[in-house]
Amino acid sequence: MDVSEGVDIVLFPTDIETQVHMHAEVDESLPINTITISVVKELRLDYKPCEENETQGAEHRTCNIIGKVDLLWHKRSIAKQYLATFYVLASKTRKVSFGRNALPNREGENESGLFPLGLGQQTPAEQAQQAQKKAEAEKRRAEEQRQQEDRDREKRQAQNPA
């Protein structure tokens, strides 16, 4: 299998103020970047039709392509943004994969004009910092969800007084 550990990224459309934080895998067996329809919907995007209708993924599995979308993205730890085309897969799982076109070739530049991901080994301090940031983000999301549930409960109570 040609799948590396991946990279934590932030994806966002070029024209709407929404974003998704997630872990993207790097799959050297894929000739293209892929994104599942569930992530596209989470970003509230429409995808464009494309001529490609399938590609070979890891372990020679066939992936059905239903369209494509251009997105900006950046690594969570670096603010520099990149524009990339992602082919939309008709899968309900939440997944983003960078194909071999996002990896550097032997000269350190990309065949497709894209960019190297810079996926070096993290130091233990970087791993600890990343784990801490992830825990803080999960804590914030849990608190936001609890606050939303409280607001929803108050709204229902106001609509249906006892």
CNS distance restraints for C-alpha pairs under 8 A (distance, minus, plus):
assign (resid   1 and name CA) (resid  29 and name CA) 7.89 0.50 0.50
assign (resid   1 and name CA) (resid  58 and name CA) 5.82 0.50 0.50
assign (resid   1 and name CA) (resid  59 and name CA) 5.97 0.50 0.50
assign (resid   2 and name CA) (resid  27 and name CA) 5.68 0.50 0.50
assign (resid   2 and name CA) (resid  28 and name CA) 5.30 0.50 0.50
assign (resid   2 and name CA) (resid  29 and name CA) 5.70 0.50 0.50
assign (resid   2 and name CA) (resid  58 and name CA) 6.45 0.50 0.50
assign (resid   3 and name CA) (resid  25 and name CA) 6.88 0.50 0.50
assign (resid   3 and name CA) (resid  26 and name CA) 5.63 0.50 0.50
assign (resid   3 and name CA) (resid  27 and name CA) 4.27 0.50 0.50
assign (resid   3 and name CA) (resid  28 and name CA) 6.24 0.50 0.50
assign (resid   3 and name CA) (resid  29 and name CA) 7.54 0.50 0.50
assign (resid   3 and name CA) (resid  58 and name CA) 7.17 0.50 0.50
assign (resid   4 and name CA) (resid  25 and name CA) 6.51 0.50 0.50
assign (resid   4 and name CA) (resid  26 and name CA) 5.37 0.50 0.50
assign (resid   4 and name CA) (resid  27 and name CA) 6.43 0.50 0.50
assign (resid   4 and name CA) (resid  28 and name CA) 8.00 0.50 0.50
assign (resid   5 and name CA) (resid  25 and name CA) 6.09 0.50 0.50
assign (resid   5 and name CA) (resid  26 and name CA) 6.91 0.50 0.50
assign (resid   6 and name CA) (resid  23 and name CA) 6.84 0.50 0.50
assign (resid   6 and name CA) (resid  24 and name CA) 5.43 0.50 0.50
assign (resid   6 and name CA) (resid  25 and name CA) 3.94 0.50 0.50
assign (resid   6 and name CA) (resid  26 and name CA) 5.06 0.50 0.50
assign (resid   6 and name CA) (resid 119 and name CA) 7.61 0.50 0.50
assign (resid   7 and name CA) (resid  23 and name CA) 5.70 0.50 0.50
assign (resid   7 and name CA) (resid  24 and name CA) 5.40 0.50 0.50
assign (resid   7 and name CA) (resid  25 and name CA) 6.39 0.50 0.50
assign (resid   7 and name CA) (resid  26 and name CA) 7.68 0.50 0.50
assign (resid   7 and name CA) (resid  75 and name CA) 7.09 0.50 0.50
assign (resid   7 and name CA) (resid 119 and name CA) 7.16 0.50 0.50
assign (resid   8 and name CA) (resid  21 and name CA) 7.50 0.50 0.50
assign (resid   8 and name CA) (resid  22 and name CA) 5.81 0.50 0.50
assign (resid   8 and name CA) (resid  23 and name CA) 4.30 0.50 0.50
assign (resid   8 and name CA) (resid  24 and name CA) 6.09 0.50 0.50
assign (resid   8 and name CA) (resid  75 and name CA) 5.95 0.50 0.50
assign (resid   8 and name CA) (resid  76 and name CA) 5.80 0.50 0.50
assign (resid   9 and name CA) (resid  21 and name CA) 5.93 0.50 0.50
assign (resid   9 and name CA) (resid  22 and name CA) 5.63 0.50 0.50
assign (resid   9 and name CA) (resid  23 and name CA) 6.00 0.50 0.50
assign (resid   9 and name CA) (resid  24 and name CA) 6.66 0.50 0.50
assign (resid   9 and name CA) (resid  73 and name CA) 6.70 0.50 0.50
assign (resid   9 and name CA) (resid  74 and name CA) 5.60 0.50 0.50
assign (resid   9 and name CA) (resid  75 and name CA) 4.34 0.50 0.50
assign (resid   9 and name CA) (resid  76 and name CA) 4.97 0.50 0.50
assign (resid  10 and name CA) (resid  19 and name CA) 6.64 0.50 0.50
assign (resid  10 and name CA) (resid  20 and name CA) 5.59 0.50 0.50
assign (resid  10 and name CA) (resid  21 and name CA) 4.49 0.50 0.50
assign (resid  10 and name CA) (resid  22 and name CA) 6.41 0.50 0.50
assign (resid  10 and name CA) (resid  73 and name CA) 5.46 0.50 0.50
assign (resid  10 and name CA) (resid  74 and name CA) 5.50 0.50 0.50
assign (resid  10 and name CA) (resid  75 and name CA) 6.30 0.50 0.50
assign (resid  10 and name CA) (resid  76 and name CA) 6.00 0.50 0.50
assign (resid  11 and name CA) (resid  19 and name CA) 5.55 0.50 0.50
assign (resid  11 and name CA) (resid  20 and name CA) 5.23 0.50 0.50
assign (resid  11 and name CA) (resid  21 and name CA) 6.51 0.50 0.50
assign (resid  11 and name CA) (resid  22 and name CA) 7.96 0.50 0.50
assign (resid  11 and name CA) (resid  71 and name CA) 6.74 0.50 0.50
assign (resid  11 and name CA) (resid  72 and name CA) 5.97 0.50 0.50
assign (resid  11 and name CA) (resid  73 and name CA) 4.43 0.50 0.50
assign (resid  11 and name CA) (resid  74 and name CA) 6.89 0.50 0.50
assign (resid  12 and name CA) (resid  16 and name CA) 7.79 0.50 0.50
assign (resid  12 and name CA) (resid  17 and name CA) 7.56 0.50 0.50
assign (resid  12 and name CA) (resid  18 and name CA) 6.05 0.50 0.50
assign (resid  12 and name CA) (resid  19 and name CA) 4.44 0.50 0.50
assign (resid  12 and name CA) (resid  20 and name CA) 6.51 0.50 0.50
assign (resid  12 and name CA) (resid  43 and name CA) 7.09 0.50 0.50
assign (resid  12 and name CA) (resid  71 and name CA) 5.97 0.50 0.50
assign (resid  12 and name CA) (resid  72 and name CA) 5.38 0.50 0.50
assign (resid  12 and name CA) (resid  73 and name CA) 6.12 0.50 0.50
assign (resid  13 and name CA) (resid  17 and name CA) 7.37 0.50 0.50
assign (resid  13 and name CA) (resid  18 and name CA) 7.06 0.50 0.50
assign (resid  13 and name CA) (resid  19 and name CA) 7.30 0.50 0.50
assign (resid  13 and name CA) (resid  43 and name CA) 7.23 0.50 0.50
assign (resid  13 and name CA) (resid  45 and name CA) 7.64 0.50 0.50
assign (resid  13 and name CA) (resid  70 and name CA) 7.41 0.50 0.50
assign (resid  13 and name CA) (resid  71 and name CA) 5.02 0.50 0.50
assign (resid  13 and name CA) (resid  72 and name CA) 5.94 0.50 0.50
assign (resid  14 and name CA) (resid  70 and name CA) 7.89 0.50 0.50
assign (resid  14 and name CA) (resid  71 and name CA) 6.31 0.50 0.50
assign (resid  14 and name CA) (resid  72 and name CA) 6.27 0.50 0.50
assign (resid  18 and name CA) (resid  43 and name CA) 6.18 0.50 0.50
assign (resid  18 and name CA) (resid  44 and name CA) 7.97 0.50 0.50
assign (resid  19 and name CA) (resid  43 and name CA) 6.33 0.50 0.50
assign (resid  20 and name CA) (resid  39 and name CA) 7.95 0.50 0.50
assign (resid  20 and name CA) (resid  42 and name CA) 7.59 0.50 0.50
assign (resid  20 and name CA) (resid  43 and name CA) 6.87 0.50 0.50
assign (resid  21 and name CA) (resid  76 and name CA) 7.96 0.50 0.50
assign (resid  23 and name CA) (resid  95 and name CA) 7.98 0.50 0.50
assign (resid  23 and name CA) (resid  96 and name CA) 7.51 0.50 0.50
assign (resid  24 and name CA) (resid  95 and name CA) 6.87 0.50 0.50
assign (resid  24 and name CA) (resid  96 and name CA) 4.94 0.50 0.50
assign (resid  24 and name CA) (resid  97 and name CA) 5.37 0.50 0.50
assign (resid  24 and name CA) (resid  98 and name CA) 7.02 0.50 0.50
assign (resid  25 and name CA) (resid  96 and name CA) 6.57 0.50 0.50
assign (resid  25 and name CA) (resid  97 and name CA) 4.81 0.50 0.50
assign (resid  25 and name CA) (resid  98 and name CA) 6.26 0.50 0.50
assign (resid  26 and name CA) (resid  97 and name CA) 5.54 0.50 0.50
assign (resid  26 and name CA) (resid  98 and name CA) 4.72 0.50 0.50
assign (resid  26 and name CA) (resid  99 and name CA) 6.05 0.50 0.50
assign (resid  26 and name CA) (resid 100 and name CA) 7.64 0.50 0.50
assign (resid  27 and name CA) (resid  57 and name CA) 7.69 0.50 0.50
assign (resid  27 and name CA) (resid  58 and name CA) 6.96 0.50 0.50
assign (resid  27 and name CA) (resid  97 and name CA) 6.37 0.50 0.50
assign (resid  27 and name CA) (resid  98 and name CA) 6.08 0.50 0.50
assign (resid  27 and name CA) (resid  99 and name CA) 5.15 0.50 0.50
assign (resid  27 and name CA) (resid 100 and name CA) 6.64 0.50 0.50
assign (resid  28 and name CA) (resid  98 and name CA) 7.92 0.50 0.50
assign (resid  28 and name CA) (resid  99 and name CA) 5.39 0.50 0.50
assign (resid  28 and name CA) (resid 100 and name CA) 4.46 0.50 0.50
assign (resid  28 and name CA) (resid 103 and name CA) 7.96 0.50 0.50
assign (resid  29 and name CA) (resid  56 and name CA) 7.41 0.50 0.50
assign (resid  29 and name CA) (resid  57 and name CA) 5.77 0.50 0.50
assign (resid  29 and name CA) (resid  58 and name CA) 5.64 0.50 0.50
assign (resid  29 and name CA) (resid  99 and name CA) 6.89 0.50 0.50
assign (resid  29 and name CA) (resid 100 and name CA) 6.77 0.50 0.50
assign (resid  30 and name CA) (resid  55 and name CA) 7.33 0.50 0.50
assign (resid  30 and name CA) (resid  56 and name CA) 6.34 0.50 0.50
assign (resid  30 and name CA) (resid  57 and name CA) 5.14 0.50 0.50
assign (resid  30 and name CA) (resid  58 and name CA) 7.08 0.50 0.50
assign (resid  30 and name CA) (resid  98 and name CA) 7.79 0.50 0.50
assign (resid  30 and name CA) (resid  99 and name CA) 4.64 0.50 0.50
assign (resid  30 and name CA) (resid 100 and name CA) 6.08 0.50 0.50
assign (resid  31 and name CA) (resid  55 and name CA) 7.74 0.50 0.50
assign (resid  31 and name CA) (resid  99 and name CA) 5.35 0.50 0.50
assign (resid  31 and name CA) (resid 100 and name CA) 5.60 0.50 0.50
assign (resid  31 and name CA) (resid 101 and name CA) 6.37 0.50 0.50
assign (resid  32 and name CA) (resid  86 and name CA) 7.28 0.50 0.50
assign (resid  32 and name CA) (resid  87 and name CA) 7.19 0.50 0.50
assign (resid  32 and name CA) (resid  98 and name CA) 6.96 0.50 0.50
assign (resid  32 and name CA) (resid  99 and name CA) 4.71 0.50 0.50
assign (resid  32 and name CA) (resid 100 and name CA) 6.79 0.50 0.50
assign (resid  32 and name CA) (resid 101 and name CA) 6.32 0.50 0.50
assign (resid  33 and name CA) (resid  85 and name CA) 6.80 0.50 0.50
assign (resid  33 and name CA) (resid  86 and name CA) 4.83 0.50 0.50
assign (resid  33 and name CA) (resid  87 and name CA) 6.14 0.50 0.50
assign (resid  33 and name CA) (resid  96 and name CA) 7.69 0.50 0.50
assign (resid  33 and name CA) (resid  97 and name CA) 5.65 0.50 0.50
assign (resid  33 and name CA) (resid  98 and name CA) 4.45 0.50 0.50
assign (resid  33 and name CA) (resid  99 and name CA) 4.73 0.50 0.50
assign (resid  33 and name CA) (resid 101 and name CA) 7.56 0.50 0.50
assign (resid  33 and name CA) (resid 102 and name CA) 7.67 0.50 0.50
assign (resid  34 and name CA) (resid  86 and name CA) 4.86 0.50 0.50
assign (resid  34 and name CA) (resid  87 and name CA) 4.67 0.50 0.50
assign (resid  34 and name CA) (resid  88 and name CA) 5.91 0.50 0.50
assign (resid  34 and name CA) (resid  89 and name CA) 6.78 0.50 0.50
assign (resid  34 and name CA) (resid  96 and name CA) 5.73 0.50 0.50
assign (resid  34 and name CA) (resid  97 and name CA) 5.12 0.50 0.50
assign (resid  34 and name CA) (resid  98 and name CA) 6.50 0.50 0.50
assign (resid  34 and name CA) (resid  99 and name CA) 7.42 0.50 0.50
assign (resid  35 and name CA) (resid  39 and name CA) 6.73 0.50 0.50
assign (resid  35 and name CA) (resid  40 and name CA) 7.25 0.50 0.50
assign (resid  35 and name CA) (resid  86 and name CA) 5.90 0.50 0.50
assign (resid  35 and name CA) (resid  87 and name CA) 6.05 0.50 0.50
assign (resid  35 and name CA) (resid  88 and name CA) 5.06 0.50 0.50
assign (resid  35 and name CA) (resid  89 and name CA) 6.10 0.50 0.50
assign (resid  35 and name CA) (resid  95 and name CA) 5.92 0.50 0.50
assign (resid  35 and name CA) (resid  96 and name CA) 4.43 0.50 0.50
assign (resid  35 and name CA) (resid  97 and name CA) 6.42 0.50 0.50
assign (resid  36 and name CA) (resid  40 and name CA) 6.62 0.50 0.50
assign (resid  36 and name CA) (resid  88 and name CA) 5.40 0.50 0.50
assign (resid  36 and name CA) (resid  89 and name CA) 4.67 0.50 0.50
assign (resid  36 and name CA) (resid  90 and name CA) 6.18 0.50 0.50
assign (resid  36 and name CA) (resid  91 and name CA) 5.45 0.50 0.50
assign (resid  36 and name CA) (resid  92 and name CA) 6.83 0.50 0.50
assign (resid  36 and name CA) (resid  93 and name CA) 6.71 0.50 0.50
assign (resid  36 and name CA) (resid  94 and name CA) 6.17 0.50 0.50
assign (resid  36 and name CA) (resid  95 and name CA) 5.63 0.50 0.50
assign (resid  36 and name CA) (resid  96 and name CA) 6.61 0.50 0.50
assign (resid  37 and name CA) (resid  41 and name CA) 6.12 0.50 0.50
assign (resid  37 and name CA) (resid  88 and name CA) 5.90 0.50 0.50
assign (resid  37 and name CA) (resid  89 and name CA) 5.88 0.50 0.50
assign (resid  37 and name CA) (resid  90 and name CA) 5.60 0.50 0.50
assign (resid  37 and name CA) (resid  91 and name CA) 6.07 0.50 0.50
assign (resid  37 and name CA) (resid  92 and name CA) 6.58 0.50 0.50
assign (resid  37 and name CA) (resid  94 and name CA) 7.99 0.50 0.50
assign (resid  38 and name CA) (resid  42 and name CA) 6.13 0.50 0.50
assign (resid  38 and name CA) (resid  91 and name CA) 7.11 0.50 0.50
assign (resid  38 and name CA) (resid  92 and name CA) 5.48 0.50 0.50
assign (resid  38 and name CA) (resid  93 and name CA) 6.54 0.50 0.50
assign (resid  38 and name CA) (resid  94 and name CA) 5.76 0.50 0.50
assign (resid  39 and name CA) (resid  43 and name CA) 6.24 0.50 0.50
assign (resid  39 and name CA) (resid  94 and name CA) 5.75 0.50 0.50
assign (resid  39 and name CA) (resid  95 and name CA) 6.98 0.50 0.50
assign (resid  39 and name CA) (resid  96 and name CA) 7.95 0.50 0.50
assign (resid  40 and name CA) (resid  44 and name CA) 6.33 0.50 0.50
assign (resid  40 and name CA) (resid  45 and name CA) 5.62 0.50 0.50
assign (resid  40 and name CA) (resid  46 and name CA) 7.38 0.50 0.50
assign (resid  40 and name CA) (resid  47 and name CA) 7.75 0.50 0.50
assign (resid  40 and name CA) (resid  88 and name CA) 7.75 0.50 0.50
assign (resid  41 and name CA) (resid  45 and name CA) 5.92 0.50 0.50
assign (resid  41 and name CA) (resid  46 and name CA) 7.79 0.50 0.50
assign (resid  46 and name CA) (resid  69 and name CA) 7.73 0.50 0.50
assign (resid  47 and name CA) (resid  67 and name CA) 5.73 0.50 0.50
assign (resid  47 and name CA) (resid  68 and name CA) 5.44 0.50 0.50
assign (resid  47 and name CA) (resid  69 and name CA) 5.14 0.50 0.50
assign (resid  47 and name CA) (resid  88 and name CA) 7.49 0.50 0.50
assign (resid  48 and name CA) (resid  67 and name CA) 5.32 0.50 0.50
assign (resid  48 and name CA) (resid  68 and name CA) 5.28 0.50 0.50
assign (resid  48 and name CA) (resid  69 and name CA) 6.20 0.50 0.50
assign (resid  49 and name CA) (resid  66 and name CA) 6.85 0.50 0.50
assign (resid  49 and name CA) (resid  67 and name CA) 4.43 0.50 0.50
assign (resid  49 and name CA) (resid  68 and name CA) 6.36 0.50 0.50
assign (resid  50 and name CA) (resid  66 and name CA) 7.39 0.50 0.50
assign (resid  50 and name CA) (resid  67 and name CA) 5.12 0.50 0.50
assign (resid  50 and name CA) (resid  68 and name CA) 6.30 0.50 0.50
assign (resid  52 and name CA) (resid  65 and name CA) 6.65 0.50 0.50
assign (resid  52 and name CA) (resid  67 and name CA) 7.95 0.50 0.50
assign (resid  53 and name CA) (resid  64 and name CA) 5.84 0.50 0.50
assign (resid  53 and name CA) (resid  65 and name CA) 4.65 0.50 0.50
assign (resid  53 and name CA) (resid  66 and name CA) 6.43 0.50 0.50
assign (resid  53 and name CA) (resid  67 and name CA) 8.00 0.50 0.50
assign (resid  54 and name CA) (resid  62 and name CA) 6.52 0.50 0.50
assign (resid  54 and name CA) (resid  63 and name CA) 5.35 0.50 0.50
assign (resid  54 and name CA) (resid  64 and name CA) 4.43 0.50 0.50
assign (resid  54 and name CA) (resid  65 and name CA) 5.04 0.50 0.50
assign (resid  55 and name CA) (resid  62 and name CA) 5.71 0.50 0.50
assign (resid  55 and name CA) (resid  63 and name CA) 5.27 0.50 0.50
assign (resid  55 and name CA) (resid  64 and name CA) 6.78 0.50 0.50
assign (resid  55 and name CA) (resid  65 and name CA) 7.33 0.50 0.50
assign (resid  56 and name CA) (resid  60 and name CA) 5.49 0.50 0.50
assign (resid  56 and name CA) (resid  61 and name CA) 5.61 0.50 0.50
assign (resid  56 and name CA) (resid  62 and name CA) 4.70 0.50 0.50
assign (resid  56 and name CA) (resid  63 and name CA) 6.11 0.50 0.50
assign (resid  57 and name CA) (resid  61 and name CA) 5.14 0.50 0.50
assign (resid  57 and name CA) (resid  62 and name CA) 6.09 0.50 0.50
assign (resid  57 and name CA) (resid  63 and name CA) 6.51 0.50 0.50
assign (resid  63 and name CA) (resid  89 and name CA) 6.80 0.50 0.50
assign (resid  64 and name CA) (resid  89 and name CA) 5.79 0.50 0.50
assign (resid  64 and name CA) (resid  90 and name CA) 6.45 0.50 0.50
assign (resid  65 and name CA) (resid  87 and name CA) 6.39 0.50 0.50
assign (resid  65 and name CA) (resid  88 and name CA) 5.62 0.50 0.50
assign (resid  65 and name CA) (resid  89 and name CA) 4.77 0.50 0.50
assign (resid  65 and name CA) (resid  90 and name CA) 6.66 0.50 0.50
assign (resid  66 and name CA) (resid  87 and name CA) 7.59 0.50 0.50
assign (resid  66 and name CA) (resid  88 and name CA) 5.64 0.50 0.50
assign (resid  66 and name CA) (resid  89 and name CA) 5.88 0.50 0.50
assign (resid  66 and name CA) (resid  90 and name CA) 6.30 0.50 0.50
assign (resid  67 and name CA) (resid  87 and name CA) 5.84 0.50 0.50
assign (resid  67 and name CA) (resid  88 and name CA) 5.09 0.50 0.50
assign (resid  67 and name CA) (resid  89 and name CA) 7.53 0.50 0.50
assign (resid  68 and name CA) (resid  85 and name CA) 6.83 0.50 0.50
assign (resid  68 and name CA) (resid  86 and name CA) 5.64 0.50 0.50
assign (resid  68 and name CA) (resid  87 and name CA) 4.21 0.50 0.50
assign (resid  68 and name CA) (resid  88 and name CA) 5.22 0.50 0.50
assign (resid  69 and name CA) (resid  85 and name CA) 5.76 0.50 0.50
assign (resid  69 and name CA) (resid  86 and name CA) 5.44 0.50 0.50
assign (resid  69 and name CA) (resid  87 and name CA) 6.43 0.50 0.50
assign (resid  69 and name CA) (resid  88 and name CA) 7.11 0.50 0.50
assign (resid  70 and name CA) (resid  83 and name CA) 6.85 0.50 0.50
assign (resid  70 and name CA) (resid  84 and name CA) 5.67 0.50 0.50
assign (resid  70 and name CA) (resid  85 and name CA) 4.41 0.50 0.50
assign (resid  70 and name CA) (resid  86 and name CA) 6.17 0.50 0.50
assign (resid  71 and name CA) (resid  83 and name CA) 5.67 0.50 0.50
assign (resid  71 and name CA) (resid  84 and name CA) 5.63 0.50 0.50
assign (resid  71 and name CA) (resid  85 and name CA) 6.40 0.50 0.50
assign (resid  71 and name CA) (resid  86 and name CA) 7.30 0.50 0.50
assign (resid  72 and name CA) (resid  81 and name CA) 6.30 0.50 0.50
assign (resid  72 and name CA) (resid  82 and name CA) 5.38 0.50 0.50
assign (resid  72 and name CA) (resid  83 and name CA) 4.44 0.50 0.50
assign (resid  72 and name CA) (resid  84 and name CA) 6.40 0.50 0.50
assign (resid  73 and name CA) (resid  81 and name CA) 5.53 0.50 0.50
assign (resid  73 and name CA) (resid  82 and name CA) 5.40 0.50 0.50
assign (resid  73 and name CA) (resid  83 and name CA) 6.52 0.50 0.50
assign (resid  73 and name CA) (resid  84 and name CA) 7.68 0.50 0.50
assign (resid  74 and name CA) (resid  78 and name CA) 6.54 0.50 0.50
assign (resid  74 and name CA) (resid  79 and name CA) 6.12 0.50 0.50
assign (resid  74 and name CA) (resid  80 and name CA) 6.01 0.50 0.50
assign (resid  74 and name CA) (resid  81 and name CA) 4.84 0.50 0.50
assign (resid  74 and name CA) (resid  82 and name CA) 6.23 0.50 0.50
assign (resid  75 and name CA) (resid  79 and name CA) 6.98 0.50 0.50
assign (resid  75 and name CA) (resid  80 and name CA) 7.80 0.50 0.50
assign (resid  84 and name CA) (resid 114 and name CA) 7.45 0.50 0.50
assign (resid  98 and name CA) (resid 102 and name CA) 6.06 0.50 0.50
assign (resid  99 and name CA) (resid 103 and name CA) 7.46 0.50 0.50
assign (resid 101 and name CA) (resid 110 and name CA) 6.72 0.50 0.50
assign (resid 101 and name CA) (resid 111 and name CA) 6.64 0.50 0.50
assign (resid 101 and name CA) (resid 112 and name CA) 5.89 0.50 0.50
assign (resid 101 and name CA) (resid 114 and name CA) 7.05 0.50 0.50
assign (resid 102 and name CA) (resid 110 and name CA) 6.92 0.50 0.50
assign (resid 102 and name CA) (resid 112 and name CA) 7.83 0.50 0.50
assign (resid 102 and name CA) (resid 114 and name CA) 5.98 0.50 0.50
assign (resid 102 and name CA) (resid 115 and name CA) 5.87 0.50 0.50
assign (resid 102 and name CA) (resid 116 and name CA) 5.81 0.50 0.50
assign (resid 102 and name CA) (resid 117 and name CA) 6.68 0.50 0.50
assign (resid 103 and name CA) (resid 110 and name CA) 6.54 0.50 0.50
assign (resid 103 and name CA) (resid 115 and name CA) 6.97 0.50 0.50
assign (resid 103 and name CA) (resid 116 and name CA) 4.97 0.50 0.50
assign (resid 103 and name CA) (resid 117 and name CA) 6.36 0.50 0.50
assign (resid 104 and name CA) (resid 108 and name CA) 5.04 0.50 0.50
assign (resid 104 and name CA) (resid 109 and name CA) 5.18 0.50 0.50
assign (resid 104 and name CA) (resid 110 and name CA) 4.90 0.50 0.50
assign (resid 104 and name CA) (resid 111 and name CA) 7.70 0.50 0.50
assign (resid 104 and name CA) (resid 115 and name CA) 6.90 0.50 0.50
assign (resid 104 and name CA) (resid 116 and name CA) 4.86 0.50 0.50
assign (resid 104 and name CA) (resid 117 and name CA) 7.79 0.50 0.50
assign (resid 105 and name CA) (resid 109 and name CA) 5.68 0.50 0.50
assign (resid 105 and name CA) (resid 110 and name CA) 5.59 0.50 0.50
assign (resid 105 and name CA) (resid 111 and name CA) 6.75 0.50 0.50
assign (resid 108 and name CA) (resid 116 and name CA) 7.57 0.50 0.50
assign (resid 109 and name CA) (resid 113 and name CA) 7.58 0.50 0.50
assign (resid 109 and name CA) (resid 115 and name CA) 6.91 0.50 0.50
assign (resid 109 and name CA) (resid 116 and name CA) 7.07 0.50 0.50
assign (resid 110 and name CA) (resid 114 and name CA) 5.58 0.50 0.50
assign (resid 110 and name CA) (resid 115 and name CA) 5.85 0.50 0.50
assign (resid 110 and name CA) (resid 116 and name CA) 6.78 0.50 0.50
assign (resid 122 and name CA) (resid 126 and name CA) 5.75 0.50 0.50
assign (resid 122 and name CA) (resid 127 and name CA) 6.11 0.50 0.50
assign (resid 123 and name CA) (resid 127 and name CA) 6.22 0.50 0.50
assign (resid 124 and name CA) (resid 128 and name CA) 6.12 0.50 0.50
assign (resid 125 and name CA) (resid 129 and name CA) 6.12 0.50 0.50
assign (resid 126 and name CA) (resid 130 and name CA) 6.03 0.50 0.50
assign (resid 127 and name CA) (resid 131 and name CA) 6.08 0.50 0.50
assign (resid 128 and name CA) (resid 132 and name CA) 6.10 0.50 0.50
assign (resid 129 and name CA) (resid 133 and name CA) 6.19 0.50 0.50
assign (resid 130 and name CA) (resid 134 and name CA) 6.12 0.50 0.50
assign (resid 131 and name CA) (resid 135 and name CA) 6.15 0.50 0.50
assign (resid 132 and name CA) (resid 136 and name CA) 6.16 0.50 0.50
assign (resid 133 and name CA) (resid 137 and name CA) 6.12 0.50 0.50
assign (resid 134 and name CA) (resid 138 and name CA) 6.17 0.50 0.50
assign (resid 135 and name CA) (resid 139 and name CA) 6.11 0.50 0.50
assign (resid 136 and name CA) (resid 140 and name CA) 6.17 0.50 0.50
assign (resid 137 and name CA) (resid 141 and name CA) 6.15 0.50 0.50
assign (resid 138 and name CA) (resid 142 and name CA) 6.12 0.50 0.50
assign (resid 139 and name CA) (resid 143 and name CA) 6.18 0.50 0.50
assign (resid 140 and name CA) (resid 144 and name CA) 6.08 0.50 0.50
assign (resid 141 and name CA) (resid 145 and name CA) 6.06 0.50 0.50
assign (resid 142 and name CA) (resid 146 and name CA) 6.14 0.50 0.50
assign (resid 143 and name CA) (resid 147 and name CA) 6.13 0.50 0.50
assign (resid 144 and name CA) (resid 148 and name CA) 6.12 0.50 0.50
assign (resid 145 and name CA) (resid 149 and name CA) 6.15 0.50 0.50
assign (resid 146 and name CA) (resid 150 and name CA) 6.22 0.50 0.50
assign (resid 147 and name CA) (resid 151 and name CA) 6.23 0.50 0.50
assign (resid 148 and name CA) (resid 152 and name CA) 6.11 0.50 0.50
assign (resid 149 and name CA) (resid 153 and name CA) 6.08 0.50 0.50
assign (resid 150 and name CA) (resid 154 and name CA) 6.15 0.50 0.50
assign (resid 151 and name CA) (resid 155 and name CA) 6.08 0.50 0.50
assign (resid 152 and name CA) (resid 156 and name CA) 6.20 0.50 0.50
assign (resid 153 and name CA) (resid 157 and name CA) 6.19 0.50 0.50
assign (resid 154 and name CA) (resid 158 and name CA) 6.12 0.50 0.50
assign (resid 155 and name CA) (resid 159 and name CA) 6.23 0.50 0.50
assign (resid 156 and name CA) (resid 160 and name CA) 6.08 0.50 0.50
assign (resid 157 and name CA) (resid 161 and name CA) 5.71 0.50 0.50
assign (resid 157 and name CA) (resid 162 and name CA) 7.98 0.50 0.50
